[in-house]
Amino acid sequence: MTTIKDSVHDHIAVEGVAEDLLDTPPVQRLRRVRQLGTAELVYPSANHTRFEHSLGVYHLATRALDQLGIGGRQAERVRAAAVLHDVGHSPFSHNLEALVARRTGRMHDEIDDILESGEVARVLALHDIDPGRVAGLVAGEGELGQLVAGELDVDRMDYLVRDAHHTGVPYGTIDTGRFVRALRFVDGDLVLAEGNVQTAESLLLARGLMNPVVYNHHVARISKAMLRRATEALLADGAASAAAVRRMDDRDLTVALRDCPASADLAGRLDARELFKRAVWAELSDVPDDVVDADHGTVREFERDIAERAGVDPGARRLRAPSPHRARRRRRRIRPRARPRRPRRRRPAGHQRHAGRVLTAERRLVPCRAALGPRICETDG
């Protein structure tokens, strides 16, 4: 057994298949992938990594399994999934996920290819664990998959508390001890025991507050847009493939962007924190649906249209129009007496209807036309 000191959960005891997985290259790579990507440009202390987050998820998963009375091979599979759940992340975490997925067809939680070869496959085989079953748990399949990737998963419990701790904001407060103790399986659904409405609401509130303050901070979004555009230039130049980028860490990608002439300018701006500025924004209710629902190619057309109307270099403008929250309808269920029920949904603060209008009125383009230097024409989320 290995004991690791953690900044959030104190001492974490790691044993069994999880201990053997820690030293595999895909898991060690997570030491060099920052949890919040470019958010350190807003919060300088947000340098925590996917590795420590994976340890935290393992710790909470182990406590949940003990609380639920689940042991043996089933528990070992869940512990393996907890350690491995983020090995599919691209550099800078979610910042490049959509870009890489468009070219590889794989999202970060589709990791069967990583688990079926190399050191990870060897460790799983030594413990007689099927890689396909672990990959399924990471994708949220089956009853126990809800612990790793579900409505009340330990992944969300850890990252909200950890991200709040490292950014220094007071909004990610969750009583993880009570949360884990209240978990129950009812008719195949992972729910919270009776009397835990406030426990569930604390998770909703923490996420709702962290969204606008940390995850969707406008400077973090601008730096993400610049990083994505630089990586697009790297791929278009042929200096790297999307499959290669997917397996890079933050350092690898940073060096590649600096060395490629097509991406060097943006890489230099990110290094020096010479970020584009937000030019215009407006309420989401004022934005036409075709802007909100635009795919990648359509967004590029909109950017060219903005640049043409404003009389500026197309490369100096970026449009960011994230869609409103459209995750599948979540069922955070609490068990009062004998029957589960759904708590009344409240719109989280980070999901208010507000975003940017950049195409609907000529007067909105005036700031772009008059501004000096590169600008981000974006939604404000």
PyMOL commands that set and color helices and strands:
alter all, ss='L'
color gray80, all
select helices_A, chain A and resi 16-22+25-32+37-41+50-68+72-84+93-104+112-115+118-126+131-138+142-149+154-167+176-181+197-215+218-236+242-247+250-259+264-272+284-286+289-292+296-310+314-316+349-351+362-370
alter helices_A, ss='H'
color red, helices_A
select strands_A, chain A and resi 2-6+10-14+183-186+189-192+277-280+317-320+375-378
alter strands_A, ss='S'
color yellow, strands_A
deselect
rebuild
show_as cartoon
